[in-house]
Amino acid sequence: MRMGGRGSKGGARGDGRRVYRREPGDWLWANRAFWTVALLALSVLLSAFRFVTLPQGGSVTFLSLLPLWLVTYFYGPRHGCVAGAVFGFTRLAVIFGVGEWVNFSPGAIVLEYPVACGAVAVGGLLLRGFGPRRGRECGCGRGVGRGSGARDEGEEDDDVRGDVLVLRVGYLVGVLAMGVCYVVSALLFYPPEAEGLLPNLLACVAYDMSYLLIEAVLTELLLLLPPMLDAILYLRFVATTEKGDPTLRSF
């Protein structure tokens, strides 16, 4: 699939340097604000489609946590944490607006919405080790950066495998961090499910992790599909790479 050369056509200037014209869609490239809002909006939309809703809160949604995680996967844990907190408040407003039950204890609201949703970004800590590279070193596909110092296919394949590993494992770590916030909130701000600290803890873990585990399994199955992985890696490349570099020729 041609990528960098397309949309960057132009002629030579008087000094011999080439001039590349901008096209209408070029603003999508490396537009952090747009892609953050788009992914959060998609996450809110998907959260409206629920397979199962539990009586005391919590539901299995249609993969709504994946777009939320992608914000961190694209832009790192710091940006993802802030975006997750914004998503948490948005989700609270939507739940309250449709008349669903909400625990209005201030501590529960803080833990279950901005903190829990922001905690999904914890999975982004894996990015510091062997996570995605942006621009010509993103490892999204072969041929990127062939203009100068191209890396061999073995190195690029290693990059792709590292990207996919962080995508899958980072998502699971983020969901686990969200579940921990839910369990802590249940222990502190809800009536005990069972007598005794340990039985109550186990009951809270079973309740809160159950629906998160189901959604995580469904998402991981989706991430096993090569077309889905290709789409995410390409989208990350567009969302994090400036358009107009004539060395970007293929994906």
N, C-alpha and C positions, 0 to 999 in steps of 0.2 A: 504494500500500500504506500503510495507516494505521499510524502507529508511536508517536508521542509521546503522543497523547491516550489511546490504548488502554492499559488497565492502570493508569491514573492517575485514575480516577474518584473523586469525593468530593463532599462537601457543603460548605456554608459554615460557618465558625466563628462564634462570637458576635460577633467584631469585624469580620465581613464578609469575612475572607480565606478562600480555599478550602483545604480539606485533601485531599490526594491519598493514597489508600490504596495500600499496597504489595502487590504480587502475588508468588506464589512464584518466578516467573522473573525478577523484577527484580534479583536478586543477580548475574545474568549481565552486567548493564550495567556497563561500566568496571571489571570485575573482572580486573585485570592478572595476578594470580597464577593464576587459573583458566585464562585464555586462553593464558598462556605455557605452563603444564603441558600443556594440551590440544593445542596446536600441536606441542610437542616430542614428546609421545606419538604423535601422528599421524605425525610425521616418522620416528620409530623404527619404527612399524608399517609404513609404506610402504617403508622401506629393506629390509624382509624380502622384498619382491617384486622380484626381479631378472630383467631380461631377459638380461643378459650379465654373466658374472663372469670377470675376467682372472686369469691364473695367478699373477701376483706382486702381487695385491691390486688393488682397484678394481673397480667394477661399475656397470652402468647400472641404476638402480633405478626404481621406479614413482613418479617425481616427488617423491622424499623431501626434496629440498632446498627445494621451494616452501614447505611449512609452516615450515621453519626460517627462511627469508627473511621470511615474514610476521610473525614475532615482531619483527624490526627494522622492518618496514614499519608495524606498528601502534604501536610504542612507542619507536622511535628506535635509533640505533646503539649507544649505551652499554648499554642493556638487552639489545639483541640480541647484543652481543658476549659478555656474561656468560652469557646463555641458550645461545648457541652452544657455549661452552666446556663447560657442563654436558652438553649434548647429545653433545659429542665424547667425554667420559668414559663416558657411557651407551652410546654406540655401541661404544666399545672393549670394555666389559664384555659386551655382547651378542655381538660377534664372537668374543671369547675363550670365552664360554660355549658357543657352538655348535661350537667346535673348529676355527675357521678359522685360517689362518696369520697370525701377527702378528709384526712386527719388534719385538723387545723392546729394541732400543737406546733408551735414555732420550730422546735427541734426536729420534729418529724418532717415538716415541710422542707427545711433546709437540707436534711440528710437525704430525703427521698427524691428530691428534684434537682436543684443545682449541683449538690455535691455528688450524688449518685451518677448523674449524667456526665458530669465533668470527670468522674473517676474512670470512665471508659478510656480516657486519654492515657491512663497508666500503661496500657499496652504499647503506647508510643515510645516508651523508654527503650524498647528493643531496637528502635530505629538508630540509636546511637552506635550500636555494635555492628550490625551488618544489614541495615535497612536500605530503603530506596535512595538512589542518587538522582539528583535533578539534572536537567539540561542534557548535555552530551554524555554524561556518565550515568544516566538513569538506568541503563540496562534493560530498557523496555523492549528493545528489538535490535536485530542485527542491522548493521549499516549506519547506525547513528554515530556521527562523528567520524566518518571515514575520511573526511577532508584532511585531517591532521592527526597523526599519532593514533591511528585506529588500533583498537585492541583486538586480539584474536577471538575467534568464536568461543573458545573454551572459557575465557574470562567473562564474556558476555553471558554465556549460559549460566555460569556461577552467579552472576548478578541477578539474573531472572529467578533462579532458584532461591536466592536469599530474599528477594522481594516477595515472592510467593509465601515463603516460610513466615516472614514477618507479618504479612497480611493475615494469614490464618491463625498463627499463634498469638499475635498481638490482639486480634479480635477476642480470642478466648480469655486472655489476661484481662482485657477491658471489661468483658461481661462478668468475670469473676469479681473484679473490683466493685462493680456496680452491685452485685449480689451481697458483698460484704457490707456495703452501706445499708442495704435493705434489712439485713439481719440485725445489724446494730440498732437501727431505728425500731425494729420490732421488739427487741429486748428492752429498749429504754422507754418507748412511748406507746406501747400496746399492752393490753391485758395478757398475762402469761397464758401460753397454750397448754402448759403442763406444769405440775408442781415440781419444784427443784430447778436449780440453775441449769444443770446439764440436760435434763429432759426438755426444758423449755428451749434451750439453745438448739438442740437437735430438731425440735418441732419447727422452730423458725427457719432453720437451714433447709429442712425438707419442704417447707411451704414456699419460701422465696426462691430457692434454687431450682425448684421443679419447673416452673414456667420459663425461667431463663435458660435452663438446660435444654428444654425442648426447642426453643427458638435458636439457640446456639447450634444444635445438631442440624436443624434445617438449613441454617446459613452455611455451615461447613460443608454440607452436601452440595449446596449450590456452588461453593467455591472450588469444588472438585471438577467442575465443568470447564474445559479449556476455553470455550467462547466467553464465559463469564470472566475468567482471569484475564484474557486478552483485552476485553472491554475496560476492565478496571485499570490495567496497566497503561493502556492508551489514554484513558481519561486522566490519569495522574500525570502522564507526560504533558498533555495539553494544559492542565491546570497549573503546572509548575515550571513550564519552559517558555521563554520569550520567543515569539514568532519573528521570523525574518532572518534567521541565521542561515546563510546559503550552504553551510556544511551539513545541514540536516536534510537528508535526501530520501530516506526510506524508514519504514517501521517494520 
